[in-house]
Amino acid sequence: MKEYMKRLGIKNEVKMAVIVQRQVNPKLSGVIFTRSPSEPDRALVEFVEGSPEKLVGGRESGKRILLPRDPTKVKDPLMRELIETGLEVEELFRKPQDIEWAYDGTLWLLQSRDVTVFASKPEKTEVPGGWYRLRGIPASPRRVKGKAHFVLDDQPPEEAERVFPRGGVLVTYVLHAEYYGLFMKASGIVTKVESVLSHPAIIARELGIPCVTGVDVEAIREGDEIIVDGDEGAVYIKNPRKRFRKLDLWEASWREDELTKELGEEYLKALGELDSKKLERTILRAFELVRKLYPLNKEKAFNVYHFINTLMEEETPRILAERFSVAEVFARADRGERPRDETEKRLFEIYDVLKRFINYTDERVRNIPALLFGLGKTV
């Protein structure tokens, strides 16, 4: 809020209204753009199961559907009601709307704001030789070329803003509203989390700068010259490292071998037992193997690296979701709430372990991105 006030030139202390509303416990929730920022002739719906907090906070990527703006052409009853209601709100405000909604049997509109920017129909631009295309999702239109600078969410906002060069391209997993001053210095934004409702995507549209989400950011190095194409939903990287091409890391793939098989068995056993200590030991063992193998056997090192990250980021949420409402549990952990029972306490502990290793905030693995990708050396 302070950053918004600063941007608007408001220096005096202001009073804010407090809205008291009933808590909704939705089956589905998300956002509808009555005109998609990248395809204005259609509406865009993005949604998740349960609370919208995990979508906005970047903890989960939503399902995305492009729909015709004519409700009679939409078959799904909920999607048809969303389009009908969205168009009514658009008519009320006389501008296309970005509407957050929740559904618990009844469709609730949580808030609405003007869609701040649209893509013009872009001309197909030829990309010169020596560039490699990374696919993503268009979250804010326009196109920009600049140097990539990484910021991770464990870096204090003030420090990140201080060292980030004005006009640089911000590359990140996902960042939140407290980094608003940093966003204002960027000429474009690239994120790993694939959500048009994440904070970087929303703020990029407010600022009128291009943003592409859902990008394999591990393929980009600190200081690389890149093109962010927010119209097409692509990032072009110049002169990628030879070892990327050799190992085909664009796909971030891994192959099963004796190492990954043994690590996988240990990891899944610990996860099944909800034993955070065993899980932590297995993850540490995997990263120690990465250090031991690199650079003498780069292929095996990257294989283990991608394997353990796939387990943490993709397989763990999927497996736990079969037994628990993990998105809600993790959201409660993020809010600093107390666990309700012993099982939830174990899930909180597992979440803490995963966050530390996925974000590389644990001192024991902090140098892994620098070792493999050259990340964090100048940020």
C-alpha positions as CSV (number, residue, x, y, z in Angstrom):
1,M,0.0,0.0,0.0
2,K,2.9,2.4,0.8
3,E,4.2,1.9,-2.7
4,Y,0.9,2.7,-4.3
5,M,0.6,5.8,-2.2
6,K,4.1,6.8,-3.1
7,R,3.4,6.3,-6.8
8,L,0.2,8.4,-6.6
9,G,2.1,11.2,-4.7
10,I,0.0,10.8,-1.5
11,K,2.2,11.9,1.4
12,N,-0.3,12.5,4.2
13,E,-1.6,9.8,6.4
14,V,-4.9,8.4,5.0
15,K,-7.8,6.6,6.5
16,M,-9.0,3.4,4.9
17,A,-12.4,1.8,5.1
18,V,-12.7,-1.7,6.5
19,I,-15.1,-4.0,4.7
20,V,-16.6,-6.9,6.9
21,Q,-17.8,-9.7,4.7
22,R,-19.0,-13.3,5.2
23,Q,-16.3,-15.9,4.6
24,V,-17.0,-18.1,1.6
25,N,-15.7,-21.7,1.5
26,P,-15.7,-22.2,-2.3
27,K,-15.5,-25.4,-4.4
28,L,-14.0,-23.4,-7.2
29,S,-12.5,-19.9,-7.3
30,G,-10.6,-17.7,-9.7
31,V,-10.7,-14.7,-12.1
32,I,-12.6,-13.9,-15.3
33,F,-11.3,-11.2,-17.7
34,T,-14.3,-10.2,-19.7
35,R,-11.8,-9.4,-22.5
36,S,-8.6,-11.4,-22.4
37,P,-5.5,-9.1,-22.2
38,S,-3.9,-11.1,-25.0
39,E,-7.0,-12.0,-27.1
40,P,-9.5,-9.2,-26.6
41,D,-12.2,-10.8,-28.7
42,R,-12.6,-13.6,-26.1
43,A,-13.0,-13.9,-22.4
44,L,-10.4,-15.6,-20.2
45,V,-11.2,-17.6,-17.1
46,E,-8.5,-19.0,-14.7
47,F,-9.5,-21.0,-11.7
48,V,-8.5,-23.5,-9.0
49,E,-10.3,-25.8,-6.6
50,G,-10.9,-24.2,-3.2
51,S,-9.6,-20.8,-2.1
52,P,-8.2,-18.3,-4.6
53,E,-5.4,-17.4,-2.2
54,K,-3.1,-20.2,-3.6
55,L,-3.7,-18.9,-7.1
56,V,-3.0,-15.2,-6.3
57,G,0.0,-16.2,-4.1
58,G,1.5,-18.2,-6.8
59,R,1.4,-21.5,-4.9
60,E,-0.6,-23.2,-7.6
61,S,-1.2,-22.6,-11.3
62,G,-4.8,-22.5,-12.3
63,K,-6.7,-24.0,-15.2
64,R,-7.2,-21.6,-18.0
65,I,-10.1,-21.4,-20.5
66,L,-10.7,-19.0,-23.3
67,L,-14.4,-18.5,-23.9
68,P,-16.5,-16.7,-26.5
69,R,-18.1,-13.5,-25.2
70,D,-21.5,-14.8,-26.3
71,P,-23.0,-16.7,-23.4
72,T,-25.3,-18.7,-25.8
73,K,-22.1,-20.4,-27.2
74,V,-20.9,-21.6,-23.8
75,K,-22.1,-25.1,-22.8
76,D,-20.8,-25.4,-19.2
77,P,-23.5,-23.9,-16.9
78,L,-21.0,-22.2,-14.5
79,M,-18.8,-20.8,-17.3
80,R,-22.0,-19.5,-19.0
81,E,-23.1,-17.8,-15.8
82,L,-19.7,-16.3,-15.4
83,I,-19.8,-14.8,-18.9
84,E,-23.3,-13.5,-18.4
85,T,-22.5,-11.9,-15.0
86,G,-19.1,-10.6,-16.2
87,L,-20.7,-8.8,-19.2
88,E,-23.3,-7.2,-16.8
89,V,-20.4,-5.9,-14.7
90,E,-18.6,-4.7,-17.8
91,E,-21.7,-2.8,-18.9
92,L,-22.1,-1.3,-15.4
93,F,-18.5,0.1,-15.4
94,R,-18.4,0.7,-19.2
95,K,-15.0,-1.0,-19.4
96,P,-13.8,-4.6,-19.7
97,Q,-13.4,-6.1,-16.2
98,D,-10.9,-8.3,-14.3
99,I,-13.3,-10.0,-11.8
100,E,-12.3,-12.3,-8.9
101,W,-15.0,-14.9,-8.1
102,A,-15.8,-17.9,-5.9
103,Y,-18.4,-20.7,-6.3
104,D,-19.9,-22.7,-3.5
105,G,-23.1,-23.6,-5.3
106,T,-23.7,-19.9,-5.6
107,L,-21.6,-17.6,-7.8
108,W,-20.0,-14.8,-5.6
109,L,-18.2,-11.8,-7.1
110,L,-15.4,-10.8,-4.7
111,Q,-14.0,-7.8,-6.4
112,S,-13.7,-6.2,-9.9
113,R,-11.4,-3.8,-11.5
114,D,-10.8,-2.4,-15.0
115,V,-8.6,-4.5,-17.3
116,T,-5.7,-2.2,-17.6
117,V,-4.1,-3.1,-20.9
118,F,-4.8,-5.1,-24.1
119,A,-2.7,-6.5,-26.8
120,S,-3.0,-5.1,-30.3
121,K,-3.0,-7.7,-32.9
122,P,0.8,-8.2,-33.1
123,E,2.6,-8.5,-36.4
124,K,4.6,-11.6,-36.7
125,T,8.1,-10.6,-35.9
126,E,11.0,-12.6,-37.2
127,V,13.4,-13.6,-34.4
128,P,17.0,-13.4,-35.6
129,G,19.3,-16.4,-35.6
130,G,21.1,-17.4,-32.4
131,W,17.9,-17.1,-30.3
132,Y,16.1,-20.0,-28.6
133,R,12.3,-19.8,-27.8
134,L,11.0,-20.7,-24.3
135,R,7.3,-21.2,-24.3
136,G,5.1,-19.6,-21.7
137,I,1.7,-18.0,-21.1
138,P,1.0,-14.4,-22.2
139,A,0.1,-12.5,-19.0
140,S,0.6,-8.8,-20.1
141,P,1.1,-7.7,-23.8
142,R,3.9,-5.9,-25.6
143,R,7.4,-6.9,-26.3
144,V,10.7,-5.8,-24.8
145,K,14.4,-6.7,-25.1
146,G,16.9,-6.4,-22.2
147,K,19.2,-8.2,-19.8
148,A,17.8,-10.8,-17.4
149,H,18.2,-10.2,-13.7
150,F,17.1,-12.8,-11.1
151,V,15.3,-12.0,-7.8
152,L,14.2,-14.8,-5.5
153,D,11.5,-14.4,-2.9
154,D,14.0,-14.8,0.0
155,Q,15.7,-11.5,-0.9
156,P,14.4,-8.5,1.1
157,P,12.3,-6.2,-1.1
158,E,14.3,-3.1,-0.2
159,E,17.6,-4.8,-1.1
160,A,16.2,-6.3,-4.3
161,E,15.0,-2.9,-5.4
162,R,18.3,-1.2,-4.6
163,V,20.5,-3.5,-6.6
164,F,18.1,-4.1,-9.5
165,P,19.1,-2.0,-12.6
166,R,16.3,0.2,-14.0
167,G,15.1,-1.2,-17.3
168,G,16.3,-4.7,-16.6
169,V,14.1,-7.7,-17.2
170,L,12.9,-9.3,-13.9
171,V,13.2,-13.1,-13.9
172,T,11.7,-14.9,-10.9
173,Y,9.7,-17.8,-9.6
174,V,7.0,-15.6,-8.2
175,L,7.1,-12.4,-6.0
176,H,4.4,-10.7,-4.0
177,A,3.0,-7.2,-3.7
178,E,5.7,-6.0,-1.3
179,Y,8.1,-6.0,-4.3
180,Y,6.1,-3.3,-6.1
181,G,9.0,-0.8,-6.1
182,L,11.1,-3.5,-7.8
183,F,8.4,-4.1,-10.5
184,M,8.4,-0.4,-11.3
185,K,12.0,-0.5,-12.3
186,A,11.6,-3.5,-14.6
187,S,11.0,-3.3,-18.4
188,G,9.4,-6.8,-18.4
189,I,8.7,-9.7,-16.1
190,V,9.2,-13.5,-16.6
191,T,8.0,-16.0,-14.0
192,K,8.1,-19.7,-13.5
193,V,4.6,-19.8,-11.9
194,E,2.1,-20.0,-14.7
195,S,-0.8,-17.8,-13.5
196,V,-2.2,-14.6,-15.1
197,L,-3.5,-13.8,-11.6
198,S,-0.2,-13.9,-9.8
199,H,1.0,-10.6,-8.3
200,P,3.8,-10.0,-11.0
201,A,1.2,-10.6,-13.8
202,I,-1.4,-8.2,-12.3
203,I,1.2,-5.5,-11.6
204,A,2.7,-5.9,-15.1
205,R,-0.6,-5.1,-16.6
206,E,-1.1,-2.1,-14.3
207,L,2.3,-0.8,-15.3
208,G,1.9,-1.6,-19.0
209,I,5.0,-3.8,-19.3
210,P,5.1,-7.3,-20.9
211,C,4.9,-10.4,-18.7
212,V,5.2,-14.0,-19.6
213,T,4.4,-16.7,-17.0
214,G,5.0,-20.4,-16.9
215,V,8.5,-20.2,-18.3
216,D,11.4,-22.6,-17.6
217,V,13.4,-19.9,-16.0
218,E,16.2,-22.3,-15.1
219,A,17.2,-22.1,-18.8
220,I,18.0,-18.4,-18.4
221,R,21.3,-17.1,-16.9
222,E,21.9,-13.9,-14.9
223,G,22.8,-11.2,-17.4
224,D,21.6,-13.0,-20.5
225,E,20.1,-10.8,-23.2
226,I,16.5,-11.9,-23.7
227,I,13.3,-10.9,-25.5
228,V,10.0,-11.0,-23.6
229,D,7.1,-11.3,-26.0
230,G,3.9,-10.8,-23.9
231,D,1.8,-10.9,-27.0
232,E,2.8,-14.4,-28.1
233,G,3.7,-15.8,-24.6
234,A,7.3,-16.5,-25.3
235,V,10.8,-15.6,-24.1
236,Y,13.7,-15.7,-26.5
237,I,17.1,-16.3,-25.0
238,K,20.3,-15.4,-26.8
239,N,23.3,-17.7,-27.1
240,P,22.3,-20.4,-24.6
241,R,25.1,-22.3,-22.9
242,K,26.3,-25.3,-24.9
243,R,25.7,-27.6,-21.9
244,F,22.0,-26.7,-22.1
245,R,21.8,-27.9,-25.7
246,K,23.9,-31.0,-25.0
247,L,21.7,-32.1,-22.1
248,D,18.4,-30.9,-23.6
249,L,17.6,-29.0,-20.4
250,W,14.9,-27.0,-22.2
251,E,12.6,-29.9,-21.3
252,A,13.9,-30.1,-17.7
253,S,13.6,-33.8,-18.1
254,W,15.2,-36.7,-16.2
255,R,15.8,-40.4,-16.8
256,E,15.5,-43.2,-14.3
257,D,18.8,-44.8,-13.3
258,E,20.1,-46.5,-10.1
259,L,20.6,-43.2,-8.3
260,T,17.2,-41.7,-9.0
261,K,15.5,-45.1,-8.3
262,E,17.1,-45.3,-4.9
263,L,16.4,-41.7,-4.1
264,G,12.8,-42.0,-5.3
265,E,12.2,-45.0,-3.0
266,E,13.6,-43.2,0.0
267,Y,11.7,-40.0,-0.8
268,L,8.3,-41.7,-1.3
269,K,8.6,-43.8,1.8
270,A,9.3,-40.7,3.9
271,L,6.5,-38.9,2.3
272,G,4.1,-41.8,2.9
273,E,5.1,-41.7,6.6
274,L,4.8,-37.9,6.7
275,D,8.3,-37.9,8.2
276,S,9.8,-34.5,7.5
277,K,13.2,-35.4,9.0
278,K,13.6,-38.4,6.6
279,L,12.4,-36.3,3.7
280,E,14.9,-33.6,4.5
281,R,17.8,-36.1,4.7
282,T,16.8,-37.6,1.3
283,I,16.6,-34.1,-0.3
284,L,20.0,-33.2,1.1
285,R,21.5,-36.4,-0.1
286,A,20.2,-35.6,-3.6
287,F,21.8,-32.2,-3.6
288,E,25.1,-33.6,-2.2
289,L,25.1,-36.0,-5.1
290,V,24.6,-33.0,-7.5
291,R,27.7,-31.3,-6.0
292,K,29.7,-34.5,-6.0
293,L,28.9,-35.2,-9.7
294,Y,29.3,-31.7,-11.0
295,P,31.3,-30.8,-13.1
296,L,33.0,-34.2,-13.7
297,N,29.7,-35.8,-14.8
298,K,27.4,-32.9,-15.7
299,E,24.7,-35.2,-17.3
300,K,24.2,-37.2,-14.1
301,A,24.4,-34.1,-11.9
302,F,21.6,-32.4,-13.9
303,N,19.6,-35.7,-14.0
304,V,19.6,-35.9,-10.2
305,Y,18.8,-32.2,-10.0
306,H,15.8,-32.3,-12.2
307,F,14.6,-35.6,-10.5
308,I,14.6,-34.2,-7.0
309,N,13.0,-30.9,-8.1
310,T,10.2,-32.8,-10.0
311,L,9.6,-34.8,-6.8
312,M,9.4,-31.7,-4.6
313,E,7.4,-29.4,-6.9
314,E,5.1,-31.7,-8.9
315,E,4.8,-35.2,-7.4
316,T,4.6,-34.2,-3.7
317,P,1.6,-31.9,-4.0
318,R,-0.1,-34.5,-6.2
319,I,0.5,-37.4,-3.8
320,L,-0.5,-35.5,-0.7
321,A,-3.6,-34.1,-2.4
322,E,-4.9,-37.7,-2.7
323,R,-5.1,-37.8,1.1
324,F,-5.4,-34.2,2.4
325,S,-6.6,-30.7,1.4
326,V,-2.9,-29.7,1.1
327,A,-3.6,-26.3,-0.6
328,E,-5.6,-25.2,2.4
329,V,-3.2,-26.7,4.9
330,F,-0.2,-25.0,3.2
331,A,-2.1,-21.7,3.1
332,R,-2.7,-21.9,6.8
333,A,1.0,-22.7,7.4
334,D,1.9,-19.6,5.3
335,R,-0.4,-17.4,7.5
336,G,1.4,-18.6,10.6
337,E,-1.6,-20.4,12.1
338,R,-1.2,-23.3,14.6
339,P,-1.7,-26.9,13.3
340,R,-5.0,-28.3,14.4
341,D,-3.8,-31.9,15.1
342,E,-0.7,-34.1,14.8
343,T,-1.3,-34.9,11.2
344,E,-1.5,-31.2,10.3
345,K,1.6,-30.5,12.3
346,R,3.5,-33.0,10.2
347,L,2.2,-31.5,7.0
348,F,3.3,-28.0,8.2
349,E,6.8,-29.5,8.8
350,I,6.9,-31.1,5.4
351,Y,5.8,-27.8,3.8
352,D,8.6,-25.9,5.7
353,V,11.2,-28.4,4.4
354,L,9.9,-28.1,0.8
355,K,9.8,-24.3,0.8
356,R,13.4,-24.1,2.1
357,F,14.8,-26.4,-0.6
358,I,12.6,-25.3,-3.5
359,N,13.5,-21.7,-2.9
360,Y,17.1,-22.5,-1.9
361,T,16.9,-20.5,1.3
362,D,18.4,-23.4,3.3
363,E,22.1,-22.5,3.8
364,R,23.1,-26.1,2.8
365,V,21.8,-25.7,-0.7
366,R,21.9,-22.0,-1.3
367,N,24.8,-22.3,-3.8
368,I,23.1,-24.9,-6.0
369,P,21.6,-22.4,-8.5
370,A,25.0,-20.6,-8.8
371,L,26.8,-23.9,-9.3
372,L,24.6,-25.2,-12.1
373,F,23.2,-22.1,-13.7
374,G,25.2,-19.1,-12.6
375,L,22.2,-17.6,-10.8
376,G,22.6,-15.1,-8.0
377,K,26.2,-14.1,-8.6
378,T,25.5,-10.5,-9.3
379,V,22.1,-9.9,-7.8
